[in-house]
Amino acid sequence: MPPGKGQYVKTELKSDRHHQILMALISVHIRTAEPVGSRNLVESYGLELSPATVRNVLADLEGEEFLSQPHTSAGRIPTEKAYRYYVNALLGSERRMLGSQNERVRSALEGFSGGVDDFLRWTSRVLSDLSHYAGVVLPPSRRRRLFKRITFVRINRQMILAVLVSVSGVTTNKMVRMAEDFSQEALDRMSSYLNHRFSGMGLSEMKRRIERDLERDLENFDRWVKAALRLSSGLFDEPEGMDVYLEGGARFLEMPEFMTNLEGMRAVFRTFDEKRVLVTLLDETIKARDMTVLIGSESGLEELRGMSMVVSTYGRRSGPLGAVGVIGPTRMDYSSVIPLVSSTAEALSESLSSTEE
């Protein structure tokens, strides 16, 4: 991930009092979406401080760019710098927050019957329902999948359906045109050979070995073995798709910061509709192999200004396969979303691991 994206740089405040007041103000603003004044803070949190003392601290925090004031007579709202401080504090206690979310996630996901792709799509819906924001899941890319088996099905004299199944259960179907007619028996022999030779191998490595074999002198190979290699090589001709499962985009219509910002709303739905930006960003987070929180401009993408993403990876012990996350306004309830995303990634990894076994 490029420098500056979601990096948890430690920021010190002047005192514990500054910390207490800033954390309280952020919590109130997340709940109300309104500027927060000193009297409101004292009343909401029972602070044993006078409004005048709180005002002085708020002025200090504004001077240090943790807060801004929309109007001189209004209260103050957190800046991205404040949210970064708030999130860093939450991440330090992430494991303590997981208990209640673990149970909610497992209850929502257990008992689902269907293929892996449908399960991942369902997971994005569960994330949206539990967070009340948009839930997003990036499925395993072809290059990260382990090959399990391939099946060839004869459609007619020239067309063959190739069904590729990964170890985690993700399937890829493709129609392949062949110049030569093969019986279903011959196709079964081809798939049996490929399954024996490549099963358990990463698809990238499988592709390299097939291409290497095809470059050799194939005179010593049986006719059907050469055909099997050519057939399977055709599965890698097309570039990766831009698949991502996203649910709950319409929830942004109900958020105050977007209801009054038409251009911001358009940017949100353009991003959700095209998905290219999301796929690129989520693919970057996989390299971090850990919880990633991108707040507003930290993503480096104009399309996501005013929005935040909480993302975690899921996969096997050997490495991540994909990413799960929640997208919301910068005024996101990070204290519930961070453990929710972490719990979902953990449950998804366990589910895919059991599928492998």
C-alpha positions as CSV (number, residue, x, y, z in Angstrom):
1,M,0.0,0.0,0.0
2,P,1.4,3.4,-0.9
3,P,2.9,5.5,2.0
4,G,0.3,7.5,3.9
5,K,-2.6,5.1,3.2
6,G,-4.0,4.0,6.5
7,Q,-0.7,4.2,8.3
8,Y,-1.3,4.4,12.1
9,V,1.1,7.3,12.9
10,K,1.2,7.9,16.6
11,T,-0.1,11.4,17.6
12,E,0.3,12.7,21.1
13,L,-2.2,15.1,22.8
14,K,-1.2,17.6,25.5
15,S,-2.9,15.8,28.3
16,D,-5.3,13.0,29.4
17,R,-8.0,15.7,29.6
18,H,-7.5,16.6,25.9
19,H,-7.7,12.8,25.1
20,Q,-10.9,12.4,27.1
21,I,-12.6,15.4,25.6
22,L,-11.6,14.6,22.0
23,M,-12.8,11.0,22.3
24,A,-16.1,12.1,23.9
25,L,-16.7,14.7,21.1
26,I,-16.0,12.2,18.4
27,S,-18.5,9.8,20.0
28,V,-21.2,12.4,20.2
29,H,-20.6,13.6,16.6
30,I,-20.7,10.0,15.3
31,R,-24.1,9.6,17.0
32,T,-25.7,12.9,16.1
33,A,-23.9,14.1,12.9
34,E,-24.1,17.6,14.4
35,P,-21.4,20.0,15.5
36,V,-20.7,19.5,19.2
37,G,-20.5,22.3,21.8
38,S,-18.9,22.4,25.2
39,R,-22.2,22.3,27.2
40,N,-23.4,19.4,25.1
41,L,-20.2,17.4,26.0
42,V,-20.5,18.2,29.7
43,E,-24.2,17.1,29.8
44,S,-23.8,14.0,27.5
45,Y,-20.7,12.6,29.3
46,G,-21.1,13.9,32.8
47,L,-17.7,15.5,32.6
48,E,-16.6,16.9,36.0
49,L,-15.4,20.0,34.2
50,S,-17.0,23.4,33.6
51,P,-18.1,24.3,30.1
52,A,-15.5,27.1,30.1
53,T,-12.7,24.6,30.8
54,V,-14.0,22.3,28.0
55,R,-14.2,25.3,25.7
56,N,-10.5,26.0,26.3
57,V,-9.6,22.4,25.5
58,L,-11.7,22.5,22.4
59,A,-9.9,25.7,21.3
60,D,-6.6,23.9,21.8
61,L,-7.7,20.9,19.8
62,E,-8.9,23.2,17.0
63,G,-5.5,24.9,17.0
64,E,-3.9,21.5,16.6
65,E,-6.2,20.7,13.6
66,F,-8.1,17.9,15.4
67,L,-11.4,19.9,15.2
68,S,-13.0,22.4,12.9
69,Q,-15.8,24.9,13.4
70,P,-18.3,25.1,10.5
71,H,-19.7,28.4,11.9
72,T,-18.4,30.8,14.6
73,S,-21.6,30.3,16.6
74,A,-21.7,26.5,16.1
75,G,-20.0,23.7,17.9
76,R,-17.0,21.8,16.5
77,I,-16.7,18.7,14.4
78,P,-13.8,16.2,14.1
79,T,-11.3,16.4,11.3
80,E,-9.7,13.4,9.5
81,K,-6.7,13.8,11.9
82,A,-9.1,13.4,14.8
83,Y,-10.6,10.3,13.4
84,R,-7.2,8.8,12.8
85,Y,-6.3,9.5,16.5
86,Y,-9.6,7.9,17.5
87,V,-9.2,4.8,15.3
88,N,-5.6,4.3,16.5
89,A,-6.9,4.2,20.0
90,L,-9.6,1.7,19.1
91,L,-7.2,-0.6,17.2
92,G,-5.1,-0.8,20.4
93,S,-8.1,-2.5,22.1
94,E,-9.5,-4.4,19.1
95,R,-9.2,-7.9,20.6
96,R,-11.3,-6.8,23.6
97,M,-14.1,-5.7,21.3
98,L,-14.5,-8.9,19.4
99,G,-16.6,-11.0,21.7
100,S,-20.1,-9.7,21.0
101,Q,-19.5,-9.3,17.3
102,N,-18.1,-12.8,16.9
103,E,-21.4,-14.2,18.0
104,R,-23.5,-12.0,15.8
105,V,-21.4,-12.7,12.7
106,R,-21.4,-16.5,13.2
107,S,-25.1,-16.5,13.8
108,A,-25.8,-14.6,10.6
109,L,-23.4,-16.8,8.5
110,E,-24.0,-20.3,9.8
111,G,-26.4,-22.5,8.0
112,F,-25.9,-20.9,4.6
113,S,-26.2,-23.4,1.8
114,G,-24.8,-22.7,-1.6
115,G,-21.6,-22.2,-3.5
116,V,-18.6,-20.2,-2.4
117,D,-19.5,-17.2,-4.7
118,D,-23.0,-17.0,-3.3
119,F,-21.6,-17.3,0.2
120,L,-19.2,-14.4,-0.4
121,R,-22.1,-12.3,-1.8
122,W,-24.2,-13.2,1.3
123,T,-21.3,-12.1,3.5
124,S,-21.4,-8.6,2.0
125,R,-25.1,-8.4,2.8
126,V,-24.5,-9.6,6.4
127,L,-21.8,-6.9,6.8
128,S,-24.2,-4.2,5.5
129,D,-27.1,-5.4,7.7
130,L,-25.0,-5.5,10.9
131,S,-23.1,-2.3,10.3
132,H,-25.9,-0.2,8.6
133,Y,-23.3,0.9,6.1
134,A,-22.2,-0.7,2.8
135,G,-20.7,-4.2,3.0
136,V,-18.0,-5.2,0.5
137,V,-16.2,-8.5,-0.3
138,L,-13.4,-9.0,-2.7
139,P,-13.5,-12.7,-3.8
140,P,-10.2,-14.6,-4.3
141,S,-8.5,-13.6,-7.6
142,R,-7.5,-16.4,-10.0
143,R,-3.8,-15.9,-9.3
144,R,-4.3,-16.5,-5.5
145,R,-6.4,-19.7,-5.9
146,L,-5.1,-23.2,-5.6
147,F,-6.2,-25.5,-8.4
148,K,-8.3,-28.5,-7.3
149,R,-9.8,-30.0,-10.4
150,I,-10.9,-29.3,-14.0
151,T,-13.7,-30.9,-16.0
152,F,-14.2,-30.8,-19.7
153,V,-17.7,-31.3,-21.1
154,R,-18.3,-31.8,-24.9
155,I,-20.9,-29.4,-26.2
156,N,-20.6,-30.1,-29.9
157,R,-17.8,-30.9,-32.5
158,Q,-15.9,-27.7,-31.8
159,M,-17.1,-26.3,-28.5
160,I,-16.0,-27.6,-25.1
161,L,-17.1,-26.3,-21.7
162,A,-14.2,-26.1,-19.2
163,V,-15.1,-26.0,-15.5
164,L,-12.2,-25.0,-13.2
165,V,-12.7,-25.5,-9.5
166,S,-10.3,-24.1,-6.9
167,V,-9.4,-25.7,-3.5
168,S,-11.6,-23.1,-1.8
169,G,-14.6,-24.0,-4.0
170,V,-14.7,-21.1,-6.4
171,T,-15.6,-22.2,-9.9
172,T,-14.7,-20.7,-13.2
173,N,-16.6,-21.7,-16.4
174,K,-15.4,-21.0,-19.9
175,M,-16.4,-22.1,-23.4
176,V,-13.3,-23.2,-25.4
177,R,-13.3,-23.7,-29.2
178,M,-11.2,-26.6,-30.5
179,A,-10.2,-27.3,-34.1
180,E,-10.3,-31.1,-33.5
181,D,-13.3,-33.1,-32.4
182,F,-12.9,-35.2,-29.2
183,S,-15.2,-37.7,-27.6
184,Q,-16.3,-37.2,-24.0
185,E,-14.2,-40.2,-23.1
186,A,-11.1,-38.5,-24.4
187,L,-12.0,-35.3,-22.6
188,D,-12.3,-37.3,-19.4
189,R,-8.8,-38.7,-19.9
190,M,-7.5,-35.1,-20.4
191,S,-9.1,-33.8,-17.2
192,S,-7.9,-36.8,-15.3
193,Y,-4.3,-36.2,-16.5
194,L,-4.4,-32.5,-15.6
195,N,-6.0,-33.1,-12.2
196,H,-3.3,-35.6,-11.4
197,R,-0.5,-33.4,-12.6
198,F,-1.6,-30.0,-11.2
199,S,-4.0,-30.5,-8.3
200,G,-3.0,-28.4,-5.2
201,M,-0.9,-26.1,-7.3
202,G,-1.4,-22.3,-7.4
203,L,-3.1,-21.2,-10.6
204,S,-0.2,-18.9,-11.5
205,E,2.3,-21.8,-11.1
206,M,0.0,-24.1,-13.1
207,K,-0.1,-21.6,-15.9
208,R,3.7,-21.3,-16.0
209,R,4.1,-25.1,-16.1
210,I,1.6,-25.5,-18.9
211,E,3.2,-22.8,-21.0
212,R,6.6,-24.4,-20.4
213,D,5.3,-27.8,-21.5
214,L,3.8,-26.3,-24.6
215,E,7.1,-24.7,-25.5
216,R,8.8,-28.0,-25.5
217,D,9.0,-30.5,-28.3
218,L,5.6,-32.2,-28.0
219,E,6.4,-35.0,-30.4
220,N,6.8,-37.4,-27.4
221,F,3.4,-36.5,-25.9
222,D,0.3,-38.4,-26.7
223,R,-2.2,-36.6,-29.0
224,W,-4.7,-36.2,-26.1
225,V,-2.1,-34.9,-23.7
226,K,-1.1,-32.2,-26.1
227,A,-4.7,-31.3,-26.5
228,A,-5.3,-31.2,-22.8
229,L,-2.4,-28.8,-22.3
230,R,-3.7,-26.5,-25.1
231,L,-7.3,-26.7,-23.7
232,S,-6.2,-25.7,-20.2
233,S,-3.9,-23.0,-21.4
234,G,-7.0,-21.3,-23.0
235,L,-8.4,-20.8,-19.6
236,F,-5.8,-18.1,-18.8
237,D,-6.2,-16.1,-22.0
238,E,-8.7,-13.6,-20.6
239,P,-7.7,-10.9,-18.0
240,E,-8.9,-10.9,-14.5
241,G,-12.4,-9.6,-14.1
242,M,-13.4,-6.7,-11.8
243,D,-15.7,-8.7,-9.5
244,V,-16.5,-7.4,-6.1
245,Y,-19.7,-8.0,-4.1
246,L,-21.2,-4.9,-2.6
247,E,-24.5,-4.5,-0.7
248,G,-26.1,-1.6,1.1
249,G,-25.0,1.3,-1.2
250,A,-28.5,2.8,-0.9
251,R,-27.9,3.4,2.8
252,F,-25.9,6.5,1.9
253,L,-29.2,8.1,0.8
254,E,-30.2,8.2,4.5
255,M,-26.9,9.7,5.8
256,P,-27.1,13.5,6.7
257,E,-23.7,14.4,5.2
258,F,-24.7,13.0,1.8
259,M,-28.4,14.1,1.8
260,T,-27.3,17.7,1.6
261,N,-24.3,17.1,-0.7
262,L,-25.6,16.1,-4.1
263,E,-22.2,16.0,-5.8
264,G,-20.8,13.8,-2.9
265,M,-23.8,11.5,-3.4
266,R,-23.1,11.2,-7.1
267,A,-19.4,10.4,-6.4
268,V,-20.5,7.6,-4.0
269,F,-22.8,6.0,-6.5
270,R,-20.4,6.3,-9.4
271,T,-17.8,4.5,-7.3
272,F,-20.2,1.8,-6.4
273,D,-21.5,1.4,-9.9
274,E,-18.1,1.2,-11.7
275,K,-16.4,-0.9,-8.9
276,R,-13.0,-0.5,-10.6
277,V,-11.8,1.9,-7.9
278,L,-13.0,-0.5,-5.1
279,V,-11.3,-3.5,-6.6
280,T,-8.0,-1.7,-7.0
281,L,-8.1,-0.3,-3.5
282,L,-9.2,-3.6,-1.9
283,D,-6.5,-5.5,-3.9
284,E,-3.9,-3.1,-2.3
285,T,-5.2,-3.8,1.2
286,I,-4.5,-7.5,0.7
287,K,-0.8,-6.8,0.6
288,A,-1.1,-5.4,4.2
289,R,-2.3,-8.7,5.5
290,D,-3.9,-7.0,8.4
291,M,-6.7,-4.7,9.5
292,T,-6.7,-1.5,7.3
293,V,-8.7,1.6,8.1
294,L,-8.7,4.3,5.4
295,I,-10.2,7.6,6.5
296,G,-11.3,10.1,3.8
297,S,-8.4,11.4,1.8
298,E,-6.0,8.6,3.1
299,S,-7.2,6.4,0.3
300,G,-5.6,8.9,-2.1
301,L,-8.7,8.7,-4.3
302,E,-10.9,11.7,-5.0
303,E,-13.9,9.3,-5.5
304,L,-13.7,8.3,-1.9
305,R,-13.3,11.7,-0.2
306,G,-15.8,11.9,2.6
307,M,-15.9,8.2,3.0
308,S,-14.0,5.7,5.1
309,M,-13.2,2.0,4.6
310,V,-12.5,-0.6,7.3
311,V,-11.0,-3.7,5.6
312,S,-9.5,-7.0,6.7
313,T,-8.2,-9.9,4.7
314,Y,-9.4,-13.5,4.8
315,G,-7.7,-16.7,3.5
316,R,-5.4,-19.5,4.5
317,R,-2.4,-19.8,6.8
318,S,-0.2,-19.5,3.7
319,G,-1.6,-16.1,2.8
320,P,-4.7,-14.0,2.1
321,L,-7.2,-14.8,-0.6
322,G,-9.4,-11.8,-0.6
323,A,-10.8,-8.9,1.5
324,V,-13.9,-8.0,3.5
325,G,-14.9,-4.6,4.6
326,V,-17.4,-1.9,5.4
327,I,-17.7,1.5,3.6
328,G,-19.3,4.4,5.3
329,P,-19.0,8.1,5.9
330,T,-15.9,9.4,7.8
331,R,-18.4,9.7,10.7
332,M,-18.5,6.0,10.8
333,D,-19.1,4.1,14.1
334,Y,-15.6,2.7,14.1
335,S,-16.0,1.2,17.6
336,S,-18.5,-1.4,16.3
337,V,-17.3,-1.7,12.6
338,I,-13.7,-2.6,13.4
339,P,-14.6,-5.7,15.5
340,L,-17.4,-6.5,13.0
341,V,-15.0,-6.6,10.1
342,S,-12.4,-8.5,12.0
343,S,-14.9,-11.1,13.2
344,T,-16.3,-11.6,9.7
345,A,-12.8,-12.1,8.2
346,E,-12.0,-14.6,10.9
347,A,-15.3,-16.5,10.3
348,L,-14.8,-16.4,6.5
349,S,-11.3,-17.8,6.8
350,E,-12.5,-20.7,9.0
351,S,-15.3,-21.5,6.6
352,L,-13.0,-21.6,3.5
353,S,-10.4,-23.6,5.5
354,S,-13.1,-26.2,6.3
355,T,-14.0,-26.3,2.6
356,E,-10.4,-27.1,1.7
357,E,-10.3,-29.9,4.2
